[in-house]
Amino acid sequence: MVVEERKTSIGQMGGALQNLILENRNKLSISGVKDVLSFDDQIVIMETELGLLSVKGDNLKINKLSIDTSEVIVEGEINTLSYSDHSKKEQEGGLFSKIFK
């Protein structure tokens, strides 16, 4: 399969691999999930290989959560997907870390 070969080659290069598949704005399949930080029926916040991912909507529920395979499936009325890159903030540090280097 071409898809499996592509996943393997990217994984061997050391790059982060993540897929988001949104079906009819009702079902979101996500790979590359490290942890689910919080969730309720309006927002799901996950730590992924590529940063924090927030999924916003209505009547959200997690149908599948597998940390072993790094997969999560969220179902409900999905309105917004947004990333925030927390790793850059951690690397930059705060004002004091820059002053006392």
C-alpha positions as YAML, in Angstrom:
chain: A
units: angstrom
residues:
- id: 1
  name: MET
  ca: [0.00, 0.00, 0.00]
- id: 2
  name: VAL
  ca: [1.27, 3.43, -0.89]
- id: 3
  name: VAL
  ca: [-0.08, 5.08, 2.28]
- id: 4
  name: GLU
  ca: [1.66, 2.63, 4.62]
- id: 5
  name: GLU
  ca: [4.96, 3.02, 2.75]
- id: 6
  name: ARG
  ca: [4.70, 6.80, 3.03]
- id: 7
  name: LYS
  ca: [4.03, 6.63, 6.78]
- id: 8
  name: THR
  ca: [7.04, 4.39, 7.28]
- id: 9
  name: SER
  ca: [9.40, 6.58, 5.29]
- id: 10
  name: ILE
  ca: [8.33, 9.76, 7.08]
- id: 11
  name: GLY
  ca: [8.59, 8.06, 10.47]
- id: 12
  name: GLN
  ca: [12.13, 6.90, 9.69]
- id: 13
  name: MET
  ca: [13.19, 10.43, 8.79]
- id: 14
  name: GLY
  ca: [12.34, 11.56, 12.32]
- id: 15
  name: GLY
  ca: [9.53, 13.87, 11.28]
- id: 16
  name: ALA
  ca: [6.26, 14.03, 13.16]
- id: 17
  name: LEU
  ca: [3.40, 12.27, 11.44]
- id: 18
  name: GLN
  ca: [-0.17, 13.34, 11.98]
- id: 19
  name: ASN
  ca: [-3.37, 12.84, 10.03]
- id: 20
  name: LEU
  ca: [-6.72, 14.55, 10.51]
- id: 21
  name: ILE
  ca: [-9.72, 13.11, 8.70]
- id: 22
  name: LEU
  ca: [-12.96, 15.06, 9.04]
- id: 23
  name: GLU
  ca: [-16.07, 13.35, 7.72]
- id: 24
  name: ASN
  ca: [-19.15, 15.55, 7.14]
- id: 25
  name: ARG
  ca: [-18.15, 17.77, 10.11]
- id: 26
  name: ASN
  ca: [-19.47, 15.00, 12.39]
- id: 27
  name: LYS
  ca: [-16.55, 12.58, 12.79]
- id: 28
  name: LEU
  ca: [-12.90, 13.52, 13.25]
- id: 29
  name: SER
  ca: [-10.17, 10.86, 13.22]
- id: 30
  name: ILE
  ca: [-6.80, 12.04, 14.52]
- id: 31
  name: SER
  ca: [-3.46, 10.23, 14.60]
- id: 32
  name: GLY
  ca: [-0.30, 11.37, 16.33]
- id: 33
  name: VAL
  ca: [-2.04, 12.14, 19.64]
- id: 34
  name: LYS
  ca: [0.18, 12.02, 22.73]
- id: 35
  name: ASP
  ca: [-2.48, 12.82, 25.36]
- id: 36
  name: VAL
  ca: [-6.00, 14.19, 25.81]
- id: 37
  name: LEU
  ca: [-5.61, 17.08, 28.24]
- id: 38
  name: SER
  ca: [-9.28, 17.98, 28.72]
- id: 39
  name: PHE
  ca: [-12.67, 17.41, 27.16]
- id: 40
  name: ASP
  ca: [-16.35, 18.14, 27.55]
- id: 41
  name: ASP
  ca: [-19.29, 18.36, 25.16]
- id: 42
  name: GLN
  ca: [-18.04, 21.65, 23.64]
- id: 43
  name: ILE
  ca: [-14.23, 21.36, 23.47]
- id: 44
  name: VAL
  ca: [-11.55, 18.66, 23.30]
- id: 45
  name: ILE
  ca: [-7.91, 19.68, 23.88]
- id: 46
  name: MET
  ca: [-5.18, 17.23, 22.87]
- id: 47
  name: GLU
  ca: [-1.42, 17.24, 22.91]
- id: 48
  name: THR
  ca: [-0.25, 16.02, 19.51]
- id: 49
  name: GLU
  ca: [3.06, 15.51, 17.74]
- id: 50
  name: LEU
  ca: [2.58, 18.94, 16.10]
- id: 51
  name: GLY
  ca: [1.37, 20.98, 19.10]
- id: 52
  name: LEU
  ca: [-1.85, 21.45, 21.06]
- id: 53
  name: LEU
  ca: [-5.00, 20.77, 19.04]
- id: 54
  name: SER
  ca: [-8.36, 22.21, 20.12]
- id: 55
  name: VAL
  ca: [-11.56, 20.81, 18.66]
- id: 56
  name: LYS
  ca: [-14.63, 22.96, 19.31]
- id: 57
  name: GLY
  ca: [-18.26, 22.18, 18.60]
- id: 58
  name: ASP
  ca: [-21.47, 20.88, 20.16]
- id: 59
  name: ASN
  ca: [-22.36, 17.47, 21.61]
- id: 60
  name: LEU
  ca: [-18.74, 16.31, 21.27]
- id: 61
  name: LYS
  ca: [-17.78, 12.89, 22.55]
- id: 62
  name: ILE
  ca: [-14.67, 10.77, 22.29]
- id: 63
  name: ASN
  ca: [-15.59, 7.48, 20.62]
- id: 64
  name: LYS
  ca: [-12.09, 6.03, 20.46]
- id: 65
  name: LEU
  ca: [-9.06, 6.80, 22.56]
- id: 66
  name: SER
  ca: [-5.98, 4.68, 22.04]
- id: 67
  name: ILE
  ca: [-2.75, 6.04, 23.43]
- id: 68
  name: ASP
  ca: [-0.98, 2.84, 22.27]
- id: 69
  name: THR
  ca: [-1.72, 3.64, 18.61]
- id: 70
  name: SER
  ca: [-1.91, 7.45, 19.17]
- id: 71
  name: GLU
  ca: [-5.42, 7.60, 17.68]
- id: 72
  name: VAL
  ca: [-8.50, 9.52, 18.80]
- id: 73
  name: ILE
  ca: [-11.94, 9.71, 17.20]
- id: 74
  name: VAL
  ca: [-14.19, 12.63, 18.14]
- id: 75
  name: GLU
  ca: [-17.84, 12.68, 17.10]
- id: 76
  name: GLY
  ca: [-20.42, 15.46, 17.30]
- id: 77
  name: GLU
  ca: [-21.02, 18.78, 15.53]
- id: 78
  name: ILE
  ca: [-17.47, 19.98, 14.82]
- id: 79
  name: ASN
  ca: [-17.12, 23.73, 14.23]
- id: 80
  name: THR
  ca: [-13.45, 24.61, 14.79]
- id: 81
  name: LEU
  ca: [-10.04, 22.95, 14.67]
- id: 82
  name: SER
  ca: [-7.08, 25.01, 15.86]
- id: 83
  name: TYR
  ca: [-3.44, 24.39, 16.72]
- id: 84
  name: SER
  ca: [-1.29, 26.24, 19.21]
- id: 85
  name: ASP
  ca: [2.41, 25.48, 19.24]
- id: 86
  name: HIS
  ca: [3.39, 25.03, 22.87]
- id: 87
  name: SER
  ca: [6.84, 23.62, 22.07]
- id: 88
  name: LYS
  ca: [8.17, 26.97, 20.77]
- id: 89
  name: LYS
  ca: [7.06, 28.71, 23.97]
- id: 90
  name: GLU
  ca: [8.86, 26.09, 26.07]
- id: 91
  name: GLN
  ca: [12.04, 26.45, 24.01]
- id: 92
  name: GLU
  ca: [12.01, 30.26, 24.08]
- id: 93
  name: GLY
  ca: [11.45, 30.42, 27.82]
- id: 94
  name: GLY
  ca: [10.44, 33.52, 29.70]
- id: 95
  name: LEU
  ca: [12.07, 36.87, 30.26]
- id: 96
  name: PHE
  ca: [14.12, 35.63, 33.21]
- id: 97
  name: SER
  ca: [15.58, 32.71, 31.28]
- id: 98
  name: LYS
  ca: [16.83, 35.13, 28.61]
- id: 99
  name: ILE
  ca: [18.32, 37.53, 31.18]
- id: 100
  name: PHE
  ca: [20.14, 34.85, 33.20]
- id: 101
  name: LYS
  ca: [21.66, 32.89, 30.30]
...
